């Protein structure tokens, strides 16, 4: 009796496995089937080992702050909070895609230029606000792993994950006698996002939403009213990218 039950359970699980395989196969076949009347564009594009393109982006960025123990001392009794305001910026760059297989691609970004503006507000108990404006132009090369869904007509969904470096362009800041918030020149970021590829007759267009989080503490090791109350500042970016490739 026990042997019969065992075989019965095995048959049930075997049927589930067979059903799952058939379902996945049918789904895959359906995903690759062209809808009648739809013209498929750039069929040879997905077979290229190397693809080139460029992108434009608009981002919203802000600083994540962590208070230090000094913020609870009499030095900061007149400051109620230190906050970062969200700011908008723009970036553009050039990319090279290396095909691993139909669904996996390595995306390299040898050139990316980002325009950033960050505002830190030091809010005093009397209602006044001391704003520290940080403006920078940054060079941000990166490398990413891209996973794409199976093509459906002229569309593909995809996910992307990777990292990038961030180097402030230009010379180091000049030393001044006035106190101010100082941000490091270097940073590194981890990034992930989702997008949609759309195949047109002469090019491929892919809007993408991506989040990037800084891994480094970008606050300089200075000692003044703008630094002593904080122990860490990290960058956060939400970006809408528009990619154009062959």
C-alpha positions as CSV (number, residue, x, y, z in Angstrom):
1,X,0.0,0.0,0.0
2,X,2.8,2.3,0.9
3,X,4.6,1.5,-2.4
4,X,1.4,2.4,-4.3
5,X,1.2,5.8,-2.6
6,X,4.8,6.5,-3.4
7,X,4.4,5.8,-7.1
8,X,1.2,7.8,-7.0
9,X,3.0,10.8,-5.6
10,X,5.9,10.4,-8.1
11,X,3.3,10.3,-11.0
12,X,1.7,13.5,-9.7
13,X,5.1,15.3,-9.5
14,X,6.1,14.0,-12.9
15,X,2.9,15.3,-14.4
16,X,3.6,18.7,-12.8
17,X,7.1,18.8,-14.2
18,X,5.8,17.8,-17.7
19,X,3.1,20.4,-17.6
20,X,5.6,23.1,-16.5
21,X,8.0,22.2,-19.3
22,X,5.2,22.2,-21.9
23,X,3.9,25.5,-20.5
24,X,7.3,27.1,-20.7
25,X,7.9,25.8,-24.2
26,X,4.5,27.1,-25.4
27,X,5.2,30.5,-23.8
28,X,8.6,30.7,-25.4
29,X,7.1,29.7,-28.8
30,X,4.3,32.3,-28.4
31,X,6.8,35.0,-27.4
32,X,8.7,34.4,-30.6
33,X,5.7,34.2,-32.9
34,X,5.1,37.3,-35.0
35,X,1.6,38.8,-34.8
36,X,0.0,38.8,-38.2
37,X,0.4,42.1,-40.0
38,X,3.3,43.3,-37.9
39,X,6.5,44.1,-39.7
40,X,9.6,43.1,-37.7
41,X,12.4,45.6,-37.8
42,X,16.1,45.1,-37.5
43,X,16.2,41.4,-37.2
44,X,19.9,41.3,-37.8
45,X,20.5,43.8,-35.0
46,X,20.2,41.1,-32.3
47,X,22.8,39.0,-33.9
48,X,25.6,41.6,-33.9
49,X,28.4,40.9,-31.5
50,X,29.1,44.6,-30.9
51,X,26.6,47.5,-31.0
52,X,27.2,51.2,-30.6
53,X,24.9,53.9,-29.3
54,X,24.4,57.1,-27.3
55,X,22.0,58.2,-24.6
56,X,20.5,61.3,-23.0
57,X,19.3,61.4,-19.4
58,X,17.4,63.6,-17.0
59,X,18.0,62.8,-13.3
60,X,16.8,63.8,-9.8
61,X,19.5,63.6,-7.2
62,X,19.9,64.2,-3.5
63,X,22.3,63.5,-0.6
64,X,21.7,61.0,2.1
65,X,23.0,62.3,5.4
66,X,24.0,60.7,8.6
67,X,24.3,62.8,11.8
68,X,27.4,62.6,14.0
69,X,27.4,62.7,17.8
70,X,28.5,66.3,17.6
71,X,25.1,67.3,16.4
72,X,23.8,66.7,19.9
73,X,26.3,69.0,21.5
74,X,26.0,72.8,22.3
75,X,27.8,73.6,19.0
76,X,24.5,72.8,17.2
77,X,22.0,74.0,19.7
78,X,20.8,76.7,17.2
79,X,20.5,74.3,14.3
80,X,17.4,72.1,14.3
81,X,18.2,69.9,11.2
82,X,20.5,69.4,8.2
83,X,18.6,68.3,5.1
84,X,19.3,67.8,1.4
85,X,17.0,69.1,-1.2
86,X,16.1,67.2,-4.4
87,X,17.6,68.7,-7.5
88,X,17.4,68.1,-11.3
89,X,20.3,67.5,-13.7
90,X,21.2,66.2,-17.1
91,X,23.7,63.7,-18.6
92,X,24.7,62.3,-21.9
93,X,27.1,59.6,-23.0
94,X,28.3,57.0,-25.5
95,X,27.9,53.2,-25.0
96,X,29.2,50.0,-26.5
97,X,27.2,46.7,-26.1
98,X,28.8,43.3,-26.3
99,X,26.4,40.4,-27.0
100,X,26.9,37.3,-24.9
101,X,23.8,35.5,-26.2
102,X,20.3,36.5,-27.2
103,X,19.2,37.6,-23.7
104,X,22.5,38.7,-22.0
105,X,24.5,41.7,-23.0
106,X,27.5,43.6,-21.4
107,X,27.0,47.3,-21.7
108,X,30.1,49.5,-21.3
109,X,29.9,53.3,-21.0
110,X,33.4,54.6,-21.7
111,X,32.1,58.2,-21.8
112,X,29.4,59.8,-19.7
113,X,29.1,63.4,-18.6
114,X,26.7,64.4,-15.8
115,X,25.7,67.9,-14.7
116,X,24.8,67.9,-11.0
117,X,23.5,70.4,-8.5
118,X,23.0,69.6,-4.8
119,X,21.6,71.9,-2.1
120,X,22.2,71.2,1.6
121,X,20.0,73.2,4.1
122,X,21.1,74.0,7.6
123,X,17.9,74.9,9.3
124,X,18.2,77.2,12.4
125,X,15.8,77.3,15.3
126,X,14.9,80.9,14.5
127,X,13.6,79.9,11.1
128,X,16.5,81.0,9.0
129,X,18.1,78.6,6.5
130,X,21.8,78.5,5.5
131,X,22.0,76.9,2.0
132,X,25.2,75.2,0.7
133,X,25.0,74.8,-3.1
134,X,27.3,72.1,-4.6
135,X,27.5,72.3,-8.4
136,X,29.7,69.9,-10.4
137,X,30.3,68.4,-13.8
138,X,31.3,64.7,-13.5
139,X,32.8,62.1,-15.8
140,X,31.1,58.7,-15.0
141,X,32.3,55.6,-16.9
142,X,30.5,52.4,-16.1
143,X,29.9,48.7,-16.9
144,X,26.6,46.8,-16.7
145,X,25.0,43.4,-17.2
146,X,21.8,43.5,-19.2
147,X,19.2,40.8,-19.2
148,X,16.5,41.0,-21.9
149,X,13.2,39.2,-22.3
150,X,12.5,37.2,-25.5
151,X,11.6,39.5,-28.3
152,X,7.9,40.0,-28.8
153,X,7.2,41.6,-32.2
154,X,9.3,44.9,-32.0
155,X,9.6,45.0,-28.2
156,X,11.8,43.7,-25.5
157,X,11.7,44.3,-21.7
158,X,15.0,44.3,-19.9
159,X,16.8,44.7,-16.6
160,X,20.2,46.2,-16.1
161,X,22.6,46.0,-13.1
162,X,26.2,47.3,-12.7
163,X,28.4,50.0,-11.3
164,X,30.1,53.2,-12.3
165,X,32.9,55.6,-11.2
166,X,32.3,59.3,-10.7
167,X,35.1,61.9,-11.1
168,X,34.5,65.6,-10.7
169,X,35.9,67.4,-13.8
170,X,38.2,70.4,-13.5
171,X,40.7,71.4,-10.9
172,X,40.4,70.9,-7.2
173,X,38.6,73.5,-5.2
174,X,40.7,76.5,-4.1
175,X,41.3,76.8,-0.4
176,X,39.4,79.7,1.1
177,X,39.2,81.3,4.5
178,X,35.4,81.0,4.7
179,X,33.7,77.8,6.1
180,X,31.7,75.8,3.6
181,X,30.6,72.3,2.8
182,X,33.2,70.4,0.8
183,X,32.5,67.3,-1.3
184,X,35.2,64.8,-2.5
185,X,36.2,64.6,-6.1
186,X,35.8,60.8,-6.4
187,X,32.8,58.5,-5.9
188,X,31.6,55.0,-6.9
189,X,28.1,54.0,-7.5
190,X,26.0,50.8,-7.8
191,X,23.1,51.0,-10.2
192,X,20.0,48.9,-11.3
193,X,17.1,49.7,-13.5
194,X,14.5,48.5,-16.0
195,X,13.7,49.4,-19.6
196,X,11.9,48.7,-22.8
197,X,13.6,48.2,-26.2
198,X,11.6,49.4,-29.2
199,X,12.8,48.4,-32.7
200,X,12.3,50.9,-35.5
201,X,13.3,50.6,-39.1
202,X,16.7,52.4,-38.8
203,X,17.5,52.3,-35.1
204,X,16.6,50.9,-31.7
205,X,15.1,53.1,-29.0
206,X,15.1,52.2,-25.3
207,X,13.7,54.3,-22.5
208,X,15.1,53.2,-19.1
209,X,14.5,54.1,-15.4
210,X,17.6,53.6,-13.2
211,X,18.5,54.1,-9.6
212,X,22.1,54.8,-8.5
213,X,23.4,54.8,-5.0
214,X,26.8,56.1,-4.0
215,X,29.1,53.7,-2.1
216,X,31.5,56.2,-0.7
217,X,31.3,58.9,1.9
218,X,31.7,62.0,-0.3
219,X,32.2,64.5,2.5
220,X,35.6,65.9,2.9
221,X,37.5,65.6,6.2
222,X,37.2,69.3,7.1
223,X,36.2,70.7,10.5
224,X,33.7,73.5,10.6
225,X,30.0,74.0,11.3
226,X,29.0,72.4,8.0
227,X,31.0,69.2,8.6
228,X,31.1,68.5,12.3
229,X,27.4,67.7,12.6
230,X,27.6,65.0,10.0
231,X,29.5,61.8,9.8
232,X,28.5,60.6,6.3
233,X,27.1,61.9,3.0
234,X,26.1,59.5,0.2
235,X,24.6,60.2,-3.3
236,X,21.3,59.0,-4.6
237,X,20.1,59.4,-8.2
238,X,16.9,58.5,-10.1
239,X,17.4,58.9,-13.9
240,X,15.3,58.6,-17.0
241,X,17.5,57.5,-19.9
242,X,16.7,57.6,-23.6
243,X,19.0,55.2,-25.5
244,X,19.6,55.1,-29.2
245,X,21.6,52.3,-30.8
246,X,22.1,50.5,-34.1
